[in-house]
Amino acid sequence: MERSEKKWKREETREKKKNRKVDLTLMVGNRKEKEKEKKKENENEEEEVRVASPRDVFGVPTDTDSTGSSGGVSPQRQWRAMIEALRIKSVRRFSTIPLLAASYEISRRSLRNKLARIRPANDEEEEDEFQNCAILIDGIPTKPSWRNFSYAHLAAATENFKPENMIGKGGHAEVYKGRLPDGQVVAVKRIMRNDKEVEDRAGDFLSELGIIAHINHPNATHMIGFGIDRGLFFVLEFAPHGSLASLLFGSSECLEWKKRFKVAVGVAKGLKYLHHDCPRRIIHRDIKASNILLNNNDEAEISDFGLAKWLPDKWAHHVVYPIEGTFGYLAPEYFMHGIVDEKTDVFAFGVLLLELITGRRAVDSHSRESLVIWAKPLLDAKSIKEMADPRLQEKYDPTEMKHAMATASMCIHHMSSKRPYMNQVLQLLKGEEVSIELNQNSNAPRSLLLDACDLEDYTCSNYLNNINRHKQLIME
Ligand SMILES: Nc1ncnc2c1ncn2[C@@H]1O[C@H](COP(=O)(O)OP(=O)(O)OP(=O)(O)O)[C@@H](O)[C@H]1O
């Protein structure tokens, strides 16, 4: 125990030293320039990020609103501030990982290239020119499809953000149903002002934009465009059935088992894509029922990439602080030590499976009891009848239910190395056998920190103590 703690400390110190080096190499070159810019920006500091268009910086034609207003602040400066914010934010976000500089540069360059070729909304005369202009995403020529919406267009689509059109609200955003002039129904996600600095908000926005734009899978949300004029907006494909949380917990109708199992398989496919098949490995970090949307065909779509992180192949994990996410879905190594890798999402997926099986929330709203704690003994005893949602009235396929329970049980294992990867989860849901012993990513070196976590005498009961301790901290 003592030895493993020493190992962690040694590794943490080593990582901190490396990060300091990375930060310095990135910062020093531009320090003087940045100081000058900062001075100028402070003179014009605004509460809201108002950006007219990227034309001047990136040579993209403008889609101005009827007022053409940019709040009197030069669009060049605003764009520079946003890109700069992304840079600073990226350094901060990924600063615990040595390869940061390279990966950050790649994402920033590709984001800038993508932004430079965005098709302006409603700008039909420009259409031909943009149709001929292919962008390279990971070396593959791709037809640009995002649209840059002006505030006027978004206000028109949502009837001036009419309260009746609000379809959802999370911790960071309000989401409105809207209709574009061509009749397409969309979801407009408006990032709310919160206690964050304006440049942090812009950095978070660009980070989320960079990740959503990278993703292309039927089980992940699809972005139509964005808005950076008088606020920060994502324009997303509208999911007509809303979130899994509203269907499972907020409706008097019982969500039938067939649909629940389809959602489970859909989310598993989406996560497998993010972890294994996407050009870059992405960890979502906030898998939960309110972030799973259901489209026209009741197909699940993973949404809300606000906390998502890139994880380069050669890195075993990130160590992050502060711990963000949703209580009830957090893996023990994450909430205890800030360790983030694929298994963080696998744990959250296990909790989501438990919600689908039982119809109970990850944390009971009255007793505040954790679903994981409630379910563990029943999973061990394989008590299907006691676990299954009573509202289903035993109308479920017993084989699927058995596979779902077995999969959930493995996903919520307190030791991350004993949890399956998402490609194995898909096999488990089909009832196939999977070997979980020493389950680790063969490309990434296993880190001392994770080894130490697993070496720790981490029994199920001290896991339960930890989760309870965490619960108390949250509720204090
Ligand atoms: N494309 C969409 N179609 C339909 N409804 C949506 C869509 N996107 C979001 N919503 C609704 O809005 C809610 C809030 O959205 P979202 O989770 O993206 O906001 P957030 O502030 O980032 O949330 P969080 O608190 O998890 O950070 C969702 O739970 C869902 O009900």
The ligand as an SDF file (V2000), in Angstrom:
LIG
                    3D

 31 33  0  0  0  0  0  0  0  0999 V2000
  -30.4520   17.5810  -30.7690 N   0  0  0  0  0  0  0  0  0  0  0  0
  -31.3810   17.5890  -29.8140 C   0  0  0  0  0  0  0  0  0  0  0  0
  -32.6530   17.2490  -30.0900 N   0  0  0  0  0  0  0  0  0  0  0  0
  -33.6060   17.2420  -29.0950 C   0  0  0  0  0  0  0  0  0  0  0  0
  -33.3640   17.5630  -27.8160 N   0  0  0  0  0  0  0  0  0  0  0  0
  -32.1040   17.9030  -27.4720 C   0  0  0  0  0  0  0  0  0  0  0  0
  -31.0480   17.9460  -28.4530 C   0  0  0  0  0  0  0  0  0  0  0  0
  -29.9080   18.3180  -27.8410 N   0  0  0  0  0  0  0  0  0  0  0  0
  -30.2270   18.5000  -26.5410 C   0  0  0  0  0  0  0  0  0  0  0  0
  -31.5360   18.2590  -26.3110 N   0  0  0  0  0  0  0  0  0  0  0  0
  -32.2510   18.3440  -25.0080 C   0  0  0  0  0  0  0  0  0  0  0  0
  -31.6250   19.3430  -24.2090 O   0  0  0  0  0  0  0  0  0  0  0  0
  -31.1270   18.7770  -22.9900 C   0  0  0  0  0  0  0  0  0  0  0  0
  -29.8570   19.5110  -22.5530 C   0  0  0  0  0  0  0  0  0  0  0  0
  -28.8640   19.3880  -23.5890 O   0  0  0  0  0  0  0  0  0  0  0  0
  -27.3220   19.1760  -23.2570 P   0  0  0  0  0  0  0  0  0  0  0  0
  -27.1650   17.9280  -22.4300 O   0  0  0  0  0  0  0  0  0  0  0  0
  -26.5810   19.1850  -24.5390 O   0  0  0  0  0  0  0  0  0  0  0  0
  -27.0240   20.4660  -22.3720 O   0  0  0  0  0  0  0  0  0  0  0  0
  -25.8210   20.7270  -21.3500 P   0  0  0  0  0  0  0  0  0  0  0  0
  -26.0500   22.0340  -20.6600 O   0  0  0  0  0  0  0  0  0  0  0  0
  -24.5330   20.5520  -22.0960 O   0  0  0  0  0  0  0  0  0  0  0  0
  -26.0080   19.5290  -20.3260 O   0  0  0  0  0  0  0  0  0  0  0  0
  -25.0720   19.1300  -19.0930 P   0  0  0  0  0  0  0  0  0  0  0  0
  -25.7870   19.6280  -17.8650 O   0  0  0  0  0  0  0  0  0  0  0  0
  -25.0510   17.6270  -19.1750 O   0  0  0  0  0  0  0  0  0  0  0  0
  -23.7480   19.7490  -19.3200 O   0  0  0  0  0  0  0  0  0  0  0  0
  -30.9500   17.2770  -23.3100 C   0  0  0  0  0  0  0  0  0  0  0  0
  -31.0250   16.4730  -22.1500 O   0  0  0  0  0  0  0  0  0  0  0  0
  -32.1220   17.0240  -24.2440 C   0  0  0  0  0  0  0  0  0  0  0  0
  -33.3100   16.8200  -23.5190 O   0  0  0  0  0  0  0  0  0  0  0  0
  1  2  1  0
  2  3  1  0
  2  7  2  0
  3  4  2  0
  4  5  1  0
  5  6  2  0
  6  7  1  0
  6 10  1  0
  7  8  1  0
  8  9  2  0
  9 10  1  0
 10 11  1  0
 11 12  1  0
 11 30  1  0
 12 13  1  0
 13 14  1  0
 13 28  1  0
 14 15  1  0
 15 16  1  0
 16 17  2  0
 16 18  1  0
 16 19  1  0
 19 20  1  0
 20 21  2  0
 20 22  1  0
 20 23  1  0
 23 24  1  0
 24 25  2  0
 24 26  1  0
 24 27  1  0
 28 29  1  0
 28 30  1  0
 30 31  1  0
M  END
$$$$
